[in-house]
Amino acid sequence: MAREIKFSDISTVLDEIGYPIGRSTASEELSDVRLILADGDTNLGKLVSETSLESFESAADIESALHNVLPRKAVGEPYQSEGDA
């Protein structure tokens, strides 16, 4: 069953994974997660597969890597709070 989560709540999903974890394994484990962004939605597993790191030591590593592959408008306007969007 597909899961749906806002980017602001991504840590709840990332904390469920065992670390360290390889990029391809993380991508597979997160392939059922639809990530709701400020400008639409995308598949979290696909985003993880587009990151440049080969492995992740923590949820913070994945979250940081995701910021490098998300479009700028994906998390809202610069310098603005995401709020409940």
Gaussian input, Z-matrix of N, CA and C with variables (Angstrom, degrees):
# hf/3-21g

backbone

0 1
 N
 C     1     B1
 C     2     B2     1     A1
 N     3     B3     2     A2     1     D1
 C     4     B4     3     A3     2     D2
 C     5     B5     4     A4     3     D3
 N     6     B6     5     A5     4     D4
 C     7     B7     6     A6     5     D5
 C     8     B8     7     A7     6     D6
 N     9     B9     8     A8     7     D7
 C    10    B10     9     A9     8     D8
 C    11    B11    10    A10     9     D9
 N    12    B12    11    A11    10    D10
 C    13    B13    12    A12    11    D11
 C    14    B14    13    A13    12    D12
 N    15    B15    14    A14    13    D13
 C    16    B16    15    A15    14    D14
 C    17    B17    16    A16    15    D15
 N    18    B18    17    A17    16    D16
 C    19    B19    18    A18    17    D17
 C    20    B20    19    A19    18    D18
 N    21    B21    20    A20    19    D19
 C    22    B22    21    A21    20    D20
 C    23    B23    22    A22    21    D21
 N    24    B24    23    A23    22    D22
 C    25    B25    24    A24    23    D23
 C    26    B26    25    A25    24    D24
 N    27    B27    26    A26    25    D25
 C    28    B28    27    A27    26    D26
 C    29    B29    28    A28    27    D27
 N    30    B30    29    A29    28    D28
 C    31    B31    30    A30    29    D29
 C    32    B32    31    A31    30    D30
 N    33    B33    32    A32    31    D31
 C    34    B34    33    A33    32    D32
 C    35    B35    34    A34    33    D33
 N    36    B36    35    A35    34    D34
 C    37    B37    36    A36    35    D35
 C    38    B38    37    A37    36    D36
 N    39    B39    38    A38    37    D37
 C    40    B40    39    A39    38    D38
 C    41    B41    40    A40    39    D39
 N    42    B42    41    A41    40    D40
 C    43    B43    42    A42    41    D41
 C    44    B44    43    A43    42    D42
 N    45    B45    44    A44    43    D43
 C    46    B46    45    A45    44    D44
 C    47    B47    46    A46    45    D45
 N    48    B48    47    A47    46    D46
 C    49    B49    48    A48    47    D47
 C    50    B50    49    A49    48    D48
 N    51    B51    50    A50    49    D49
 C    52    B52    51    A51    50    D50
 C    53    B53    52    A52    51    D51
 N    54    B54    53    A53    52    D52
 C    55    B55    54    A54    53    D53
 C    56    B56    55    A55    54    D54
 N    57    B57    56    A56    55    D55
 C    58    B58    57    A57    56    D56
 C    59    B59    58    A58    57    D57
 N    60    B60    59    A59    58    D58
 C    61    B61    60    A60    59    D59
 C    62    B62    61    A61    60    D60
 N    63    B63    62    A62    61    D61
 C    64    B64    63    A63    62    D62
 C    65    B65    64    A64    63    D63
 N    66    B66    65    A65    64    D64
 C    67    B67    66    A66    65    D65
 C    68    B68    67    A67    66    D66
 N    69    B69    68    A68    67    D67
 C    70    B70    69    A69    68    D68
 C    71    B71    70    A70    69    D69
 N    72    B72    71    A71    70    D70
 C    73    B73    72    A72    71    D71
 C    74    B74    73    A73    72    D72
 N    75    B75    74    A74    73    D73
 C    76    B76    75    A75    74    D74
 C    77    B77    76    A76    75    D75
 N    78    B78    77    A77    76    D76
 C    79    B79    78    A78    77    D77
 C    80    B80    79    A79    78    D78
 N    81    B81    80    A80    79    D79
 C    82    B82    81    A81    80    D80
 C    83    B83    82    A82    81    D81
 N    84    B84    83    A83    82    D82
 C    85    B85    84    A84    83    D83
 C    86    B86    85    A85    84    D84
 N    87    B87    86    A86    85    D85
 C    88    B88    87    A87    86    D86
 C    89    B89    88    A88    87    D87
 N    90    B90    89    A89    88    D88
 C    91    B91    90    A90    89    D89
 C    92    B92    91    A91    90    D90
 N    93    B93    92    A92    91    D91
 C    94    B94    93    A93    92    D92
 C    95    B95    94    A94    93    D93
 N    96    B96    95    A95    94    D94
 C    97    B97    96    A96    95    D95
 C    98    B98    97    A97    96    D96
 N    99    B99    98    A98    97    D97
 C   100   B100    99    A99    98    D98
 C   101   B101   100   A100    99    D99
 N   102   B102   101   A101   100   D100
 C   103   B103   102   A102   101   D101
 C   104   B104   103   A103   102   D102
 N   105   B105   104   A104   103   D103
 C   106   B106   105   A105   104   D104
 C   107   B107   106   A106   105   D105
 N   108   B108   107   A107   106   D106
 C   109   B109   108   A108   107   D107
 C   110   B110   109   A109   108   D108
 N   111   B111   110   A110   109   D109
 C   112   B112   111   A111   110   D110
 C   113   B113   112   A112   111   D111
 N   114   B114   113   A113   112   D112
 C   115   B115   114   A114   113   D113
 C   116   B116   115   A115   114   D114
 N   117   B117   116   A116   115   D115
 C   118   B118   117   A117   116   D116
 C   119   B119   118   A118   117   D117
 N   120   B120   119   A119   118   D118
 C   121   B121   120   A120   119   D119
 C   122   B122   121   A121   120   D120
 N   123   B123   122   A122   121   D121
 C   124   B124   123   A123   122   D122
 C   125   B125   124   A124   123   D123
 N   126   B126   125   A125   124   D124
 C   127   B127   126   A126   125   D125
 C   128   B128   127   A127   126   D126
 N   129   B129   128   A128   127   D127
 C   130   B130   129   A129   128   D128
 C   131   B131   130   A130   129   D129
 N   132   B132   131   A131   130   D130
 C   133   B133   132   A132   131   D131
 C   134   B134   133   A133   132   D132
 N   135   B135   134   A134   133   D133
 C   136   B136   135   A135   134   D134
 C   137   B137   136   A136   135   D135
 N   138   B138   137   A137   136   D136
 C   139   B139   138   A138   137   D137
 C   140   B140   139   A139   138   D138
 N   141   B141   140   A140   139   D139
 C   142   B142   141   A141   140   D140
 C   143   B143   142   A142   141   D141
 N   144   B144   143   A143   142   D142
 C   145   B145   144   A144   143   D143
 C   146   B146   145   A145   144   D144
 N   147   B147   146   A146   145   D145
 C   148   B148   147   A147   146   D146
 C   149   B149   148   A148   147   D147
 N   150   B150   149   A149   148   D148
 C   151   B151   150   A150   149   D149
 C   152   B152   151   A151   150   D150
 N   153   B153   152   A152   151   D151
 C   154   B154   153   A153   152   D152
 C   155   B155   154   A154   153   D153
 N   156   B156   155   A155   154   D154
 C   157   B157   156   A156   155   D155
 C   158   B158   157   A157   156   D156
 N   159   B159   158   A158   157   D157
 C   160   B160   159   A159   158   D158
 C   161   B161   160   A160   159   D159
 N   162   B162   161   A161   160   D160
 C   163   B163   162   A162   161   D161
 C   164   B164   163   A163   162   D162
 N   165   B165   164   A164   163   D163
 C   166   B166   165   A165   164   D164
 C   167   B167   166   A166   165   D165
 N   168   B168   167   A167   166   D166
 C   169   B169   168   A168   167   D167
 C   170   B170   169   A169   168   D168
 N   171   B171   170   A170   169   D169
 C   172   B172   171   A171   170   D170
 C   173   B173   172   A172   171   D171
 N   174   B174   173   A173   172   D172
 C   175   B175   174   A174   173   D173
 C   176   B176   175   A175   174   D174
 N   177   B177   176   A176   175   D175
 C   178   B178   177   A177   176   D176
 C   179   B179   178   A178   177   D177
 N   180   B180   179   A179   178   D178
 C   181   B181   180   A180   179   D179
 C   182   B182   181   A181   180   D180
 N   183   B183   182   A182   181   D181
 C   184   B184   183   A183   182   D182
 C   185   B185   184   A184   183   D183
 N   186   B186   185   A185   184   D184
 C   187   B187   186   A186   185   D185
 C   188   B188   187   A187   186   D186
 N   189   B189   188   A188   187   D187
 C   190   B190   189   A189   188   D188
 C   191   B191   190   A190   189   D189
 N   192   B192   191   A191   190   D190
 C   193   B193   192   A192   191   D191
 C   194   B194   193   A193   192   D192
 N   195   B195   194   A194   193   D193
 C   196   B196   195   A195   194   D194
 C   197   B197   196   A196   195   D195
 N   198   B198   197   A197   196   D196
 C   199   B199   198   A198   197   D197
 C   200   B200   199   A199   198   D198
 N   201   B201   200   A200   199   D199
 C   202   B202   201   A201   200   D200
 C   203   B203   202   A202   201   D201
 N   204   B204   203   A203   202   D202
 C   205   B205   204   A204   203   D203
 C   206   B206   205   A205   204   D204
 N   207   B207   206   A206   205   D205
 C   208   B208   207   A207   206   D206
 C   209   B209   208   A208   207   D207
 N   210   B210   209   A209   208   D208
 C   211   B211   210   A210   209   D209
 C   212   B212   211   A211   210   D210
 N   213   B213   212   A212   211   D211
 C   214   B214   213   A213   212   D212
 C   215   B215   214   A214   213   D213
 N   216   B216   215   A215   214   D214
 C   217   B217   216   A216   215   D215
 C   218   B218   217   A217   216   D216
 N   219   B219   218   A218   217   D217
 C   220   B220   219   A219   218   D218
 C   221   B221   220   A220   219   D219
 N   222   B222   221   A221   220   D220
 C   223   B223   222   A222   221   D221
 C   224   B224   223   A223   222   D222
 N   225   B225   224   A224   223   D223
 C   226   B226   225   A225   224   D224
 C   227   B227   226   A226   225   D225
 N   228   B228   227   A227   226   D226
 C   229   B229   228   A228   227   D227
 C   230   B230   229   A229   228   D228
 N   231   B231   230   A230   229   D229
 C   232   B232   231   A231   230   D230
 C   233   B233   232   A232   231   D231
 N   234   B234   233   A233   232   D232
 C   235   B235   234   A234   233   D233
 C   236   B236   235   A235   234   D234
 N   237   B237   236   A236   235   D235
 C   238   B238   237   A237   236   D236
 C   239   B239   238   A238   237   D237
 N   240   B240   239   A239   238   D238
 C   241   B241   240   A240   239   D239
 C   242   B242   241   A241   240   D240
 N   243   B243   242   A242   241   D241
 C   244   B244   243   A243   242   D242
 C   245   B245   244   A244   243   D243
 N   246   B246   245   A245   244   D244
 C   247   B247   246   A246   245   D245
 C   248   B248   247   A247   246   D246
 N   249   B249   248   A248   247   D247
 C   250   B250   249   A249   248   D248
 C   251   B251   250   A250   249   D249
 N   252   B252   251   A251   250   D250
 C   253   B253   252   A252   251   D251
 C   254   B254   253   A253   252   D252

   B1=1.4501
   B2=1.5279
   B3=1.3099
   B4=1.4619
   B5=1.5224
   B6=1.3156
   B7=1.4664
   B8=1.5197
   B9=1.3183
   B10=1.4623
   B11=1.5227
   B12=1.3352
   B13=1.4616
   B14=1.5205
   B15=1.3249
   B16=1.4695
   B17=1.5228
   B18=1.3216
   B19=1.4617
   B20=1.5332
   B21=1.3073
   B22=1.4711
   B23=1.5327
   B24=1.3364
   B25=1.4628
   B26=1.5282
   B27=1.3202
   B28=1.4593
   B29=1.5268
   B30=1.3073
   B31=1.4668
   B32=1.5220
   B33=1.3345
   B34=1.4634
   B35=1.5264
   B36=1.3201
   B37=1.4639
   B38=1.5237
   B39=1.3164
   B40=1.4656
   B41=1.5209
   B42=1.3220
   B43=1.4557
   B44=1.5297
   B45=1.3289
   B46=1.4634
   B47=1.5279
   B48=1.3222
   B49=1.4697
   B50=1.5199
   B51=1.3307
   B52=1.4599
   B53=1.5189
   B54=1.3001
   B55=1.4664
   B56=1.5122
   B57=1.3288
   B58=1.4629
   B59=1.5310
   B60=1.3437
   B61=1.4570
   B62=1.5267
   B63=1.3116
   B64=1.4589
   B65=1.5218
   B66=1.3153
   B67=1.4700
   B68=1.5248
   B69=1.3297
   B70=1.4643
   B71=1.5312
   B72=1.3214
   B73=1.4658
   B74=1.5252
   B75=1.3201
   B76=1.4678
   B77=1.5295
   B78=1.3165
   B79=1.4578
   B80=1.5273
   B81=1.3337
   B82=1.4606
   B83=1.5319
   B84=1.3317
   B85=1.4680
   B86=1.5260
   B87=1.3286
   B88=1.4569
   B89=1.5273
   B90=1.3241
   B91=1.4686
   B92=1.5278
   B93=1.3304
   B94=1.4654
   B95=1.5271
   B96=1.3350
   B97=1.4642
   B98=1.5281
   B99=1.3224
   B100=1.4595
   B101=1.5248
   B102=1.3125
   B103=1.4580
   B104=1.5228
   B105=1.3354
   B106=1.4650
   B107=1.5243
   B108=1.3212
   B109=1.4581
   B110=1.5225
   B111=1.3043
   B112=1.4669
   B113=1.5257
   B114=1.3475
   B115=1.4659
   B116=1.5273
   B117=1.3195
   B118=1.4642
   B119=1.5107
   B120=1.3277
   B121=1.4509
   B122=1.5216
   B123=1.3239
   B124=1.4556
   B125=1.5163
   B126=1.3137
   B127=1.4508
   B128=1.5215
   B129=1.3261
   B130=1.4612
   B131=1.5257
   B132=1.3143
   B133=1.4605
   B134=1.5174
   B135=1.3144
   B136=1.4726
   B137=1.5280
   B138=1.3248
   B139=1.4644
   B140=1.5186
   B141=1.3277
   B142=1.4646
   B143=1.5288
   B144=1.3250
   B145=1.4700
   B146=1.5268
   B147=1.3241
   B148=1.4664
   B149=1.5318
   B150=1.3295
   B151=1.4634
   B152=1.5257
   B153=1.3194
   B154=1.4628
   B155=1.5310
   B156=1.3249
   B157=1.4666
   B158=1.5260
   B159=1.3239
   B160=1.4623
   B161=1.5208
   B162=1.3372
   B163=1.4643
   B164=1.5210
   B165=1.3270
   B166=1.4556
   B167=1.5204
   B168=1.3212
   B169=1.4610
   B170=1.5295
   B171=1.3462
   B172=1.4696
   B173=1.5228
   B174=1.3312
   B175=1.4647
   B176=1.5258
   B177=1.3198
   B178=1.4648
   B179=1.5256
   B180=1.3345
   B181=1.4660
   B182=1.5237
   B183=1.3322
   B184=1.4688
   B185=1.5222
   B186=1.3122
   B187=1.4682
   B188=1.5266
   B189=1.2999
   B190=1.4619
   B191=1.5268
   B192=1.3195
   B193=1.4643
   B194=1.5276
   B195=1.3277
   B196=1.4616
   B197=1.5234
   B198=1.3151
   B199=1.4697
   B200=1.5228
   B201=1.3186
   B202=1.4631
   B203=1.5208
   B204=1.3333
   B205=1.4613
   B206=1.5281
   B207=1.3177
   B208=1.4658
   B209=1.5223
   B210=1.3350
   B211=1.4651
   B212=1.5217
   B213=1.3043
   B214=1.4650
   B215=1.5268
   B216=1.3225
   B217=1.4658
   B218=1.5259
   B219=1.3184
   B220=1.4650
   B221=1.5235
   B222=1.3122
   B223=1.4614
   B224=1.5206
   B225=1.3126
   B226=1.4624
   B227=1.5115
   B228=1.3038
   B229=1.4513
   B230=1.5227
   B231=1.3300
   B232=1.4631
   B233=1.5109
   B234=1.3290
   B235=1.4655
   B236=1.5257
   B237=1.3423
   B238=1.4583
   B239=1.5233
   B240=1.3178
   B241=1.4484
   B242=1.5209
   B243=1.3265
   B244=1.4630
   B245=1.5233
   B246=1.2968
   B247=1.4619
   B248=1.5077
   B249=1.3071
   B250=1.4558
   B251=1.5118
   B252=1.3123
   B253=1.4648
   B254=1.4894
   A1=109.01
   A2=116.26
   A3=121.45
   A4=110.93
   A5=114.29
   A6=120.75
   A7=108.04
   A8=116.21
   A9=122.16
   A10=107.57
   A11=116.31
   A12=119.74
   A13=110.23
   A14=115.76
   A15=121.09
   A16=108.99
   A17=115.81
   A18=120.01
   A19=110.65
   A20=117.28
   A21=120.31
   A22=112.57
   A23=117.40
   A24=122.13
   A25=112.58
   A26=117.39
   A27=121.62
   A28=113.46
   A29=117.69
   A30=120.01
   A31=112.06
   A32=118.49
   A33=120.04
   A34=111.30
   A35=117.54
   A36=121.93
   A37=110.45
   A38=116.68
   A39=120.52
   A40=112.02
   A41=118.40
   A42=121.77
   A43=112.76
   A44=117.64
   A45=122.03
   A46=112.53
   A47=117.32
   A48=122.20
   A49=109.66
   A50=116.47
   A51=121.09
   A52=110.40
   A53=116.78
   A54=122.60
   A55=110.37
   A56=118.15
   A57=128.22
   A58=110.80
   A59=115.06
   A60=121.43
   A61=109.08
   A62=116.53
   A63=121.65
   A64=111.00
   A65=115.30
   A66=120.19
   A67=111.53
   A68=119.02
   A69=120.47
   A70=111.68
   A71=117.51
   A72=120.75
   A73=110.69
   A74=116.84
   A75=120.80
   A76=110.15
   A77=116.07
   A78=120.65
   A79=111.14
   A80=116.45
   A81=120.86
   A82=111.22
   A83=116.90
   A84=120.59
   A85=112.42
   A86=117.17
   A87=121.41
   A88=112.84
   A89=116.99
   A90=120.70
   A91=113.37
   A92=117.51
   A93=120.18
   A94=112.64
   A95=116.79
   A96=120.74
   A97=109.90
   A98=115.21
   A99=121.22
   A100=106.67
   A101=115.76
   A102=121.98
   A103=109.50
   A104=115.88
   A105=121.93
   A106=108.20
   A107=116.08
   A108=123.06
   A109=109.98
   A110=116.87
   A111=121.34
   A112=111.61
   A113=116.82
   A114=119.77
   A115=112.56
   A116=118.35
   A117=121.58
   A118=111.40
   A119=116.58
   A120=120.72
   A121=109.76
   A122=115.63
   A123=121.73
   A124=108.77
   A125=116.32
   A126=121.66
   A127=109.41
   A128=116.84
   A129=121.34
   A130=111.41
   A131=117.79
   A132=120.30
   A133=111.95
   A134=117.16
   A135=121.39
   A136=110.17
   A137=116.67
   A138=119.71
   A139=111.70
   A140=116.45
   A141=120.19
   A142=110.11
   A143=117.13
   A144=120.45
   A145=112.55
   A146=117.15
   A147=121.67
   A148=113.02
   A149=117.56
   A150=120.03
   A151=110.21
   A152=116.24
   A153=120.64
   A154=113.95
   A155=118.29
   A156=120.95
   A157=110.47
   A158=116.95
   A159=121.81
   A160=112.00
   A161=116.58
   A162=120.96
   A163=109.34
   A164=114.16
   A165=121.32
   A166=109.15
   A167=115.98
   A168=121.50
   A169=112.35
   A170=116.45
   A171=120.38
   A172=110.03
   A173=114.85
   A174=120.56
   A175=110.26
   A176=116.69
   A177=120.93
   A178=111.18
   A179=117.33
   A180=120.84
   A181=111.09
   A182=116.18
   A183=119.44
   A184=110.18
   A185=116.52
   A186=119.89
   A187=110.72
   A188=117.17
   A189=121.38
   A190=110.86
   A191=116.98
   A192=121.06
   A193=111.16
   A194=117.29
   A195=120.62
   A196=112.02
   A197=116.85
   A198=119.86
   A199=111.32
   A200=117.42
   A201=120.88
   A202=113.18
   A203=118.88
   A204=120.73
   A205=113.21
   A206=117.35
   A207=120.42
   A208=110.50
   A209=117.26
   A210=118.86
   A211=109.48
   A212=118.05
   A213=122.39
   A214=112.88
   A215=117.97
   A216=121.06
   A217=113.27
   A218=118.03
   A219=121.16
   A220=113.05
   A221=117.70
   A222=120.40
   A223=111.82
   A224=117.87
   A225=121.82
   A226=112.01
   A227=115.15
   A228=120.97
   A229=110.85
   A230=117.72
   A231=119.44
   A232=111.80
   A233=116.32
   A234=124.75
   A235=113.97
   A236=117.50
   A237=120.97
   A238=109.28
   A239=116.90
   A240=121.70
   A241=109.93
   A242=116.87
   A243=120.64
   A244=111.06
   A245=116.93
   A246=120.52
   A247=111.70
   A248=117.66
   A249=122.11
   A250=112.21
   A251=118.23
   A252=121.63
   A253=111.59
   D1=131.67
   D2=-178.60
   D3=-71.11
   D4=140.81
   D5=176.55
   D6=-105.12
   D7=153.04
   D8=179.50
   D9=-129.55
   D10=132.82
   D11=-177.73
   D12=-148.97
   D13=145.66
   D14=174.77
   D15=-77.75
   D16=151.28
   D17=179.46
   D18=-58.73
   D19=-35.15
   D20=-179.32
   D21=-65.28
   D22=-18.44
   D23=-179.93
   D24=-107.97
   D25=15.00
   D26=-172.51
   D27=-60.54
   D28=-28.34
   D29=-178.10
   D30=-61.70
   D31=-29.64
   D32=179.34
   D33=-63.19
   D34=-36.14
   D35=178.34
   D36=-78.50
   D37=-42.77
   D38=-177.90
   D39=-67.11
   D40=-28.82
   D41=179.34
   D42=-71.92
   D43=-14.24
   D44=179.98
   D45=-79.95
   D46=-13.90
   D47=-176.01
   D48=-87.72
   D49=146.89
   D50=174.67
   D51=-85.19
   D52=134.02
   D53=-178.76
   D54=-115.45
   D55=152.37
   D56=-2.84
   D57=-69.54
   D58=158.51
   D59=-177.91
   D60=-145.92
   D61=141.53
   D62=177.30
   D63=-75.40
   D64=156.72
   D65=-179.12
   D66=-58.82
   D67=-46.34
   D68=-177.12
   D69=-66.40
   D70=-37.95
   D71=177.74
   D72=-67.10
   D73=-42.85
   D74=177.78
   D75=-62.41
   D76=-41.29
   D77=178.89
   D78=-60.58
   D79=-42.54
   D80=178.34
   D81=-65.39
   D82=-44.31
   D83=-178.13
   D84=-66.06
   D85=-25.96
   D86=-177.62
   D87=-103.08
   D88=8.32
   D89=-175.46
   D90=-68.31
   D91=-15.61
   D92=179.29
   D93=-97.09
   D94=11.64
   D95=-177.24
   D96=-105.43
   D97=122.10
   D98=174.48
   D99=-94.38
   D100=118.85
   D101=-177.15
   D102=-94.87
   D103=119.67
   D104=-179.82
   D105=-87.43
   D106=122.10
   D107=-179.05
   D108=-112.90
   D109=169.02
   D110=179.18
   D111=-62.50
   D112=-28.64
   D113=-177.25
   D114=-113.81
   D115=26.14
   D116=179.12
   D117=137.43
   D118=-145.56
   D119=178.34
   D120=-146.55
   D121=166.23
   D122=179.35
   D123=-157.33
   D124=168.17
   D125=178.15
   D126=-85.39
   D127=124.81
   D128=-176.88
   D129=-64.84
   D130=-40.68
   D131=178.51
   D132=-59.63
   D133=-40.83
   D134=178.29
   D135=-63.31
   D136=-43.61
   D137=178.57
   D138=-61.06
   D139=-43.73
   D140=179.30
   D141=-60.66
   D142=-38.63
   D143=179.97
   D144=-65.43
   D145=-20.57
   D146=-179.22
   D147=-89.56
   D148=-4.54
   D149=179.85
   D150=-73.39
   D151=162.76
   D152=-175.54
   D153=-91.24
   D154=-14.96
   D155=-179.74
   D156=-77.79
   D157=141.71
   D158=177.78
   D159=-81.38
   D160=-26.37
   D161=178.90
   D162=-151.13
   D163=164.17
   D164=-177.83
   D165=-127.48
   D166=135.26
   D167=179.21
   D168=-91.88
   D169=-16.72
   D170=-176.96
   D171=-160.05
   D172=169.24
   D173=175.53
   D174=-61.40
   D175=-35.35
   D176=179.08
   D177=-62.17
   D178=-34.94
   D179=177.31
   D180=-62.57
   D181=-44.57
   D182=179.62
   D183=-65.80
   D184=-46.42
   D185=-178.25
   D186=-60.12
   D187=-42.75
   D188=178.31
   D189=-63.30
   D190=-43.89
   D191=179.67
   D192=-64.42
   D193=-35.07
   D194=179.22
   D195=-64.00
   D196=-34.63
   D197=178.79
   D198=-61.17
   D199=-24.77
   D200=179.71
   D201=-82.21
   D202=-15.65
   D203=-179.20
   D204=-111.15
   D205=-7.59
   D206=177.84
   D207=-81.86
   D208=142.16
   D209=172.06
   D210=-64.03
   D211=151.40
   D212=-175.79
   D213=-55.77
   D214=-40.55
   D215=-178.20
   D216=-78.17
   D217=-3.78
   D218=-176.46
   D219=-63.71
   D220=-29.69
   D221=-178.75
   D222=-110.89
   D223=19.42
   D224=176.95
   D225=104.85
   D226=-178.64
   D227=179.40
   D228=-69.83
   D229=144.22
   D230=178.12
   D231=-55.45
   D232=139.03
   D233=177.49
   D234=68.35
   D235=14.67
   D236=178.92
   D237=-114.57
   D238=147.73
   D239=176.57
   D240=-72.77
   D241=143.12
   D242=178.85
   D243=-72.30
   D244=-29.84
   D245=178.93
   D246=56.78
   D247=-136.24
   D248=179.85
   D249=-99.88
   D250=14.52
   D251=-178.34
   D252=-63.13

